[in-house]
Structures are given as C-alpha cells and as structure tokens.
Amino acid sequence: MTFWETREPASSDYRHVHVSGKLDHPYRLPTAKCEKCGESIGEFDAVLPFDCPASLRKNPLFTDKDSEVPIKEFQRLAKKIVAEAGEPGAKAAKPVPGACLQPGFLDVPSLPNVDFLWSDLWSGSSSMVVSERVRSALADLHAPDTAFYKRVKP
C-alpha cells in the first residue's frame, strides 16, 4: 500500500487565516488525573464526531479548557456523554481525556473554494475541514478510522 502525506501549503499568517479561517470547538472533555501518580492525561488533538449534549453545554467541565477530573470521574463522564449524545457516531468513538466535541464553529473571512481548509485548531491538527468532493471520495474507500461530521457551523 502506498501512503501520501497531506500538508498545508506555505503562506503568510494573513493568507492562512483569510483562506482557511479558524475552527473552534468550544466543548471538550476534561483532562484526567491519575489518583496514584498525579499525572495529567489528555489528548488535545482528538476531535470526536458527535455533539456535546445540550444538557452539558453550560457545565464548566465541558467549557473550561483547563478542567481536570480524577480518572474514575472521567470514565463516568465519558459514559454519560456517549449515552446522552444518542448518535451512532458516539458509540463507535472512543472518548479520551481532553478530546474536543462537536459542534465546531468555522470562521472564514473569504468564500472557500478549495478542497481542504487548514483551519487553526487550538487542539492540534487531527481534524481538518474538507469539501463534499473529498468527503465522498474518502467515504467510498470505507476507511474505518475516518469519521465525518457534516455540521461545521459558520
């Protein structure tokens, strides 16, 4: 099998934001703290393919990027959020400490006319915004580790 790397084209900061905009995920799972060693656990480049349930959107554990809970509490929260999400993608996803939840809010100052938007993510780059053409091509490949979320809010 041949693999290809996809990279953002080099450009100035201004052009980058003008073309790709910024993608914000205001809801995320808290990081977890190991009760034995005190180490914080968090994967800040994970974006889950389901909505943060409306009942949890005002909860500081899901809105404060610095929130942290013990591992056992994180496990309870992860089960609760998957159960409340009620979406097929929620059961297949693996909630991890620090993961972003949908919806994502995309702010692009220009009219996008490219297949990939390299929007700045505070969480890292494991998620990108793609055109319907790219989504269809990837979906046709039946890639098991690829998840799509269609409602990126403008």
N, C-alpha and C positions, 0 to 999 in steps of 0.2 A: 504494500500500500504506500502511496506517495502522500506526504503531508506538505502543506503550504502554510506559511506564516502570513498573517494579515497585520499590517502596521498602518498607523496613521501617517498620512503624508506630512512632511515637514512644512511648517508655516509659522508665521508670527502669531503671538498670542491673540492679537486683534482678529486676524483672519480665522484662527481656530474657533473662537467664540462666535464670530459672525456666521460661519458656515455650519458648525456642528452644535453650537449652543451649549447649554448646561442642563444636565439631567439631575433632578433632585428626588431623593427618596426620603421623605420626612419621617417615615415609620421604620423601625428596625427592632430586632430582638436585642435584649440586653446582653452584655458580655457575662460570662460565668466565672465565679471564683472558686477555686479548689479549696475545700474546707481543710484538707490536710496540709498542703504546702503553701497556700495563699496565692498561688499563681493565677493570673487572669487569663481567661481563654476567650478568644474572639477571632472570627474570620471576617474581616472587614471588606473582602472582595466578593462575598456571596450575595446574590440578589435572588430572592425566592419568587416563583412565578404565580403568586396568589396575593389577593388583597389582605391588608390588615383589617380584621373585622371592625365594623363601625363602633361596636361596644368598647373597643380598646384604643381608639384613636386619640382619646384625651388622657389616657393613662401615661404618666411620666416615664414608666418603664419602656414604653414604645416610642416616645418622642424625644427623650433626652439621650443624646449620643454618648453620654458618659455614664449611663445607668449600668449597674452591675448587681448581680444576684448570686447567691450560692448555687452550686451545680444542681442540687436537688430541686430548688425552686425553678431554675431554668427548665429542667425536664418537665415539671408540672405546667409551666407557661407554654412550652412548645406543644404539649399535647392539647392544651386548651385552645391555642391559636389554630391548630390544624382542624380540630373539631368544629370550632366556630366559623372557620373560613368557608366550609361547606362547598369547596370547589374540587373538581377531580385532580387538578394540579397540586393541591395541598397534600393529599395523601401520598403522592409519589415523591414529593420534595422532602428533603432532609433538613429540618430546621437546625441551624447551628448558631451558637452564640455570636452576636454581632451582625447577623445577616439582615440585609435590607428587605422590606416588604413592599408590595405594590400598594397604591399606585405610585408610579414615577411621574414627575411633572417636568416636562420638557419645555425649555425656553430657548427658542432660536430666533435671533433678530432678522434673519433672512428667510426667504422661501426655499426650503430644502429641495435640491434637485439631484442628489447623489444617492447611491445605494447604502452607504454606511455613514452614520453620524458618530463621531468620536467625542461625544459629549463628556464634559468633565464630570466625573463621579467622585464624591468625597470618599467613597468606599473602595475605590480601585477600578480595575478595568475588566472585570469578568463579565460585564454586561455591556452590550452595545445596541444602538438603535439601528435597525435595518429596514430597507424598503420591503414592500409586499413581494416584489420580484425575488429578493434574496430569501425571504421567509419561505416562499413556496418552493424554491429550489432546495433549501435545507430540509424542509418537511418531507419532500419527495425522497430524500436519502434515508429517512427513518433513523436518524441519529439518536440513539437512546439517551444521551446525556445533554441534549439540547431541548430547552424549554422556551416557549414563546409566550409573551404577554402582550396582547394587542392594544390595550387601552393606555398608552402613554398619553397623559393629559397635556394639552397645550397650555 
